[in-house]
């Protein structure tokens, strides 16, 4: 019987693409305010277009080139900083809120999330989800080497919640990295595949596949009863 449910955040509790959109708008406003020769909406459209083109490694560089804006590495670094430190305009979907409330009545809940600080902390604050969890582990605080698929964050949550791995489950989205550690620890694993998910593909690790797959977070409570 499951006693503990640990959640991922991005593309699990909400659509991460909403955060990306919010970040690009913040960057657009920053560029517009700094240069005074281009409007924020124009910068946003260029960023958004580059992001959706498939090459997400050079979004800022390619967008600035598209707009004929000169830049250097320092300017790109400033845009990355604005993106990661902006106050995100994101909202927790009602179905996620309802599921968290429902599960909190029966299970111990934890949150484990990768990503750069303070961006992940600002997401938690904007989504107003801290109250649902007995512990939140930001793997960045542990050290970059402890991002998933490291088991360290999971082990910390299990220890703090006094939970056994075999009675715990991790709910996340990214099949490339999210389920390797919980599977090896003996936890159950559930992949939530959201319609707007950013990350696709499979893990190269033979133990990387989730044990269960759902397509709506509202399916989670019933599944937990069956595991």
N, C-alpha and C positions, 0 to 999 in steps of 0.2 A: 504493500500500500504506500502510495506517495504521501510524504509529509511536507516536502519542501519544493518550492518552484522558484527557479532562478531564471530571470529574464535578461535577454539582450535588450538594447534600447532602439538603436537606429534600424529602421525598416522592420521592426518587430512590434513596437508599441505605437508607432506613427510612421508616416511616409517620409523617409529621409530626403526625398527630392524636394519636399517643402522647405527643409532647412537649406538646401543648396540654393533654391530660388531666393530665399530671404538673404542669404549671404551675398549673392551676386547683386542684389538691389543695394545692399549696404556698400559694396565696393563701387557700384556705379555712382552713388551719391558722393563718395569720397573722391573719386576721380574728377567728377564734375566740379566739386567745390575747390579742388586744388588747382585745376587747370583753367576753369572758367570759359573754355572754348568748346565744350561738348556737354550735352545735357545727360543727366543720370539715366534717363530711360534709354537713350541711345547706347550708352555703355552697357547697360543691363542686357539689351537685346543682342548685342555682339557677344557678350559672355554666355548668354543662354543658348545662342546658336552654336557656339563652339562646344559647349558642354554636351549638347545633344547630337553633335556631329560624330561622336565616337572617340575622339582623341582628348581624353580628360586629363592628360599629364601636362599639357601646355595651354590650358584654357586662357589664362591671363595673358600670356605672351601672344597667342594667336589673335585674341580679341583686340589687343592694343595695336597689333600690326594691321589688322583689318580696318581699324579706325585711323590709321596713319599717325599714331601717337608714339613719340620716341620714348624709350624706356631703357633702364639698365637693371642689373640684378637687385640693386638696392630698392628700386621702385617696385619691382615684383614682390620682393620680401615685404614691403609695406602693405601691399594689397592682400597678401596671404595673412598678415597679422590682422588686418581689418576683418577679413572673412572669418577668421577663427575666434575673434574677440567681440564680434557684433552681438547685440541683443536679438536673438532670433525671434521672428514672428511665426511661431509654430503653436499648434493647439493639439492637445491630446484628443483623439477621436472618442466620441461618446461610447462606442462599443468597447474600446480598450479600458476606459474608466469603469464601465460596468463590470467587465471581467475581473479587473484588479480588485474591485470592491467585493465581488462574490468570492474570489479565491482567498482573499485575505481573511475571510471568516472561517476558513477550514485549513489553510496551509500557511507555513512560514514562507515569506517572500523575500527574495534578494534580487539585486540588479548588478550585472557585470557588464561593463562597457569599455571597449577600446576607443582610442581617439585622443587628440591633443587637448590639453587643458589650456585656457579655461573653457574652451568651446563645449566640451561634454557637460561641464557643470552648469553652464548657461542654458543648455538644452533642458536639463533636469528642472531648472528653475522655471523656465518658460512653460514647460509641460505640466508643472505643478505635481510631480509624481513622487517626490521624496517621502511623503507621508505614507505611501503604500508599502515601503520596504523596511525590513529589519536592518538591512545593511546595503550600502551601495559601494561597490568597488570600481574605482576608476583605475584601469591597469596602468595608465600613464603615471600615476602616483607611485606605483610599485617599481616602475622602471620600464623603459621601452622594450627591454628584452623579455618582459613578462606579459606583453600583449598576447592575445590568443594566436597560436594554439597552446601557449604555456598553461600548465595546470595550476599555477600558483594562485591566481585570482579565485579559482573555483575552490581550492583547498582553504583559502582564507574565509570564504563565505560559509562553507560547511562547518568550519571550526567555530565561527562566531554564532551561527544559528544552532550549533550543537546538533547538526544533522548528519545522517549517514548517507554516503554516496548512493547506495543501492535503493534508498528511499527518496531520492531527489531526482529532479528533471531540469534540463536546461532547454529553454525555448528561445530560438533565435532564427536568423534568416540566411546567413552566409554559409553555404555548403562547402566553401573552400577552406574555411578555418574554424568555424564556430563549434563543431561537434567532435573534433579530434580528441581534445582533452577530456570532456565529460564522458565520452564513450570509453576511453582508457581507464578512467576513474571508476567505472561501473555505474555511472548515472544513466538514466533514461534521457533520450534526446528527441526534441520535436522541432522540425523545420516549419516555420510559418512563411509561406510564399505569398507575398502581397502583390497585387496587380501592378503597382508602380515601383516594384523593387529595383534598386540600382545594381546590386551584385547578383550575378548569375554564374553558372558553371558548377563544377564538381571538384572535390578535394582530390589531390593526387595520392593522399594517404589512404590505404585500404580500409582503415578504421574511421574514415572521415564522414561517412554518410549518416544522416540522422535516422534514428529508429522509426520515426513516424513523421508524416507530412500532413499539414493542414493548409487550407487556403483562406481561412477566416479566423480571426482570434476568438470569435464566438464559438468555434468548435472545440476550443481548448478545455473548458470545464468537463464536458462529457468524455473526452479522450482520457483525461487524467483519472477519471473514475474507472476506466477499463485497464489502465496500466498496472 
